[in-house]
Amino acid sequence: MPDWDKYKAEAKARGALALELYVIKSTPNDISLVKESLPDHLAYQKKLEAEGVLFLAGPISDKTGIAMDAEGMMIYRAPDFETAHVLAINDPMHLSGARDYEIRKWLINEGSVSLSVSLSGQAAHFK
């Protein structure tokens, strides 16, 4: 299995963006605690967003794509794995024990994003 940093350097050498972000998958332990922790969790997310640390976040469906089972995913802009871990562990969902989490490095190499945001219309359109 190749070393992550070596792979990242090779990706950059190939001309890829090789932007490293951190993906946090958050899975429920106790639904009543999830509901109880939600306001504090959302306030924490808002704070991280204002600080420029939170890239994207939101709930994810179950494997069927039909049900919402209180799982979530956050993507952080952090300088390193340890900082991402501190950010994740301090999420009120994780502090309370409502959810457990798993962190993975994510290397963004390919794709494109076009975004149009209408603030007063509360709309975002991705292309």
C-alpha positions as CSV (number, residue, x, y, z in Angstrom):
1,M,0.0,0.0,0.0
2,P,1.5,3.4,-1.0
3,D,2.4,6.0,1.6
4,W,-0.2,8.8,1.6
5,D,2.3,11.7,1.3
6,K,4.2,9.9,-1.5
7,Y,0.9,9.4,-3.4
8,K,0.0,13.1,-2.8
9,A,3.4,14.2,-4.3
10,E,2.9,11.9,-7.3
11,A,-0.6,13.3,-7.9
12,K,0.8,16.8,-7.8
13,A,3.6,15.8,-10.2
14,R,1.0,14.4,-12.6
15,G,-0.7,17.9,-12.6
16,A,-3.6,17.0,-10.2
17,L,-4.8,19.6,-7.8
18,A,-4.0,17.3,-4.8
19,L,-6.0,19.4,-2.4
20,E,-6.1,17.6,1.0
21,L,-9.3,17.9,3.0
22,Y,-10.7,15.8,5.9
23,V,-14.0,13.9,5.7
24,I,-15.8,13.1,8.9
25,K,-18.5,10.5,8.8
26,S,-20.6,10.8,11.9
27,T,-22.8,7.8,12.9
28,P,-25.5,7.7,15.6
29,N,-25.3,5.9,18.9
30,D,-28.4,7.3,20.6
31,I,-31.2,9.0,18.6
32,S,-32.6,10.8,21.6
33,L,-29.1,12.3,22.3
34,V,-28.8,13.2,18.6
35,K,-32.0,15.2,18.8
36,E,-31.0,16.8,22.1
37,S,-27.5,17.7,20.7
38,L,-28.7,19.1,17.4
39,P,-29.0,22.8,18.3
40,D,-25.5,22.8,19.8
41,H,-24.1,20.8,16.8
42,L,-25.6,23.3,14.4
43,A,-24.2,26.2,16.3
44,Y,-20.8,24.6,16.2
45,Q,-21.1,24.0,12.5
46,K,-22.0,27.6,12.0
47,K,-19.0,28.7,14.0
48,L,-16.7,26.5,11.9
49,E,-18.2,27.8,8.7
50,A,-17.6,31.4,9.8
51,E,-14.0,30.5,10.6
52,G,-13.6,29.1,7.1
53,V,-12.9,25.6,8.5
54,L,-16.1,23.9,7.5
55,F,-16.2,23.3,3.7
56,L,-19.5,21.2,3.5
57,A,-21.7,19.4,5.9
58,G,-25.1,17.7,6.1
59,P,-27.0,14.5,6.7
60,I,-26.6,11.5,4.5
61,S,-29.2,8.8,3.7
62,D,-29.1,5.2,4.6
63,K,-27.7,2.8,2.0
64,T,-31.0,2.5,0.2
65,G,-31.2,6.3,-0.3
66,I,-34.7,6.3,1.2
67,A,-34.3,6.7,4.9
68,M,-32.6,9.3,7.1
69,D,-31.0,7.5,10.0
70,A,-29.2,10.5,11.7
71,E,-25.8,10.0,10.0
72,G,-23.9,13.0,8.9
73,M,-20.8,14.0,7.0
74,M,-18.6,17.0,7.4
75,I,-15.7,18.1,5.3
76,Y,-13.1,20.3,7.0
77,R,-10.3,22.5,5.7
78,A,-7.6,21.7,8.3
79,P,-3.8,22.0,8.3
80,D,-3.4,18.4,9.4
81,F,-5.0,15.2,10.6
82,E,-4.6,16.1,14.3
83,T,-6.4,19.4,13.9
84,A,-9.2,17.7,12.0
85,H,-9.5,15.2,14.9
86,V,-9.7,18.0,17.4
87,L,-12.4,19.7,15.4
88,A,-14.4,16.5,15.1
89,I,-14.1,15.5,18.8
90,N,-15.3,18.9,19.9
91,D,-18.5,18.7,17.9
92,P,-21.3,18.5,20.5
93,M,-22.7,15.4,18.8
94,H,-19.5,13.6,19.5
95,L,-18.8,15.1,22.9
96,S,-22.2,14.0,24.1
97,G,-21.8,10.5,22.8
98,A,-24.8,10.9,20.5
99,R,-22.6,10.0,17.6
100,D,-19.3,8.4,16.9
101,Y,-17.1,9.5,14.0
102,E,-14.5,8.4,11.6
103,I,-12.0,10.7,9.9
104,R,-10.4,10.2,6.5
105,K,-8.1,12.3,4.4
106,W,-9.6,13.2,1.0
107,L,-7.4,14.2,-1.8
108,I,-9.2,16.2,-4.4
109,N,-7.6,15.6,-7.8
110,E,-10.3,15.8,-10.5
111,G,-13.6,17.4,-11.2
112,S,-15.0,21.0,-11.4
113,V,-17.3,23.1,-9.5
114,S,-19.4,26.1,-10.6
115,L,-21.6,27.6,-8.0
116,S,-24.3,30.3,-8.1
117,V,-25.6,31.5,-4.8
118,S,-28.6,33.7,-4.2
119,L,-28.4,34.9,-0.6
120,S,-31.8,36.6,-0.4
121,G,-33.4,33.7,-2.4
122,Q,-31.7,31.2,-0.1
123,A,-30.7,29.2,-3.2
124,A,-27.5,27.5,-4.4
125,H,-27.1,26.0,-7.8
126,F,-24.2,23.7,-8.6
127,K,-23.1,22.8,-12.1
